Amino acid sequence: MQRLYGWAAALLRIAGILALCAALFWLIRSIGQVKPAQAAEILFAGTKDDADCAIFLSRGACVVIDTGEAQDGEHILSLLEEKDVETIDCLILTHPDKDHIGGAAQIFEKVPVKQVVAPYYTKNNTRYEDLQFQMANLSIPSITLIRGKELVFGELAFYIWPPEKLDYEGDNDYSLAVLACHGSVRMFFGGDAQKQRIKEYMRYKIGKVDLYKVGYHGRDIAAQTLLIQELAPDYAIVTAKEAGEMTKQALEGVSAQIFFTREQDICFQSDGEKLILLETSFPEH
């Protein structure tokens, strides 16, 4: 009987610890839902070709997701200068293709970067290897994600999921999944994920978002139409001149407002409750 009471007491203690952990988990989640004190800006850089670059600004902090191609580096630097960015707190490289990392070398030369976040990737890629060598020379810390991580800058929280496998046939499936949150505003970035990686995204149960940076430059992938239905974004950013017909129909099916970044900057502002389109402009490259 005494042993039975001992087991019961142990189970009660475990239950109490689990309840406390659950309470802390939901408390942490609720903190991100508090309306921020200041607005945040989200700027999508217009690129010369199909390429990705997004700049986040919140309470003096700057986070950049991808850096376009090498030919876009000068324009990205001009945007950072225009926004009075003197330091990039975090550069997230979703995967090592040239249309996502091409402008990074120029940025490193001109703007201090506190840290870089990238997926685990060991294939031969001269451009990426040169970039890693440059980061080492500049003593820029590089975080290689092998498990999910949350990073907070200003009043922006970034939830990042790395690929679930260490090896994929195509480079696009190494893409990081990034959910950027500003209060209750949610924005999802999935790099150029293909069928295999998109299936992993579906398992994350991300739910509705305010903005979706459409994967693989809006080209048609059957799996992406299912992801679009789950995300049901109010705004869709296609990093190209146009989207594939199947992708376009999927976005129209959820009543998303579609924008294209080929040679067009797009700027949004978040007050923590909703996104507002500030402007679109045609940069001089």
Secondary structure as UniProt FT lines:
FT   HELIX           2..31
FT   TURN            32..33
FT   STRAND          40..44
FT   STRAND          54..58
FT   TURN            59..60
FT   STRAND          61..65
FT   HELIX           70..72
FT   HELIX           73..82
FT   TURN            83..84
FT   STRAND          90..92
FT   HELIX           98..101
FT   TURN            102..103
FT   HELIX           104..110
FT   STRAND          116..119
FT   HELIX           126..137
FT   TURN            138..139
FT   STRAND          142..145
FT   STRAND          149..153
FT   TURN            154..155
FT   STRAND          156..161
FT   HELIX           171..174
FT   STRAND          177..182
FT   TURN            183..184
FT   STRAND          185..189
FT   TURN            191..192
FT   HELIX           195..203
FT   STRAND          211..213
FT   HELIX           215..218
FT   HELIX           222..231
FT   STRAND          235..238
FT   HELIX           245..253
FT   TURN            254..255
FT   STRAND          257..260
FT   STRAND          265..270
FT   STRAND          275..281
//
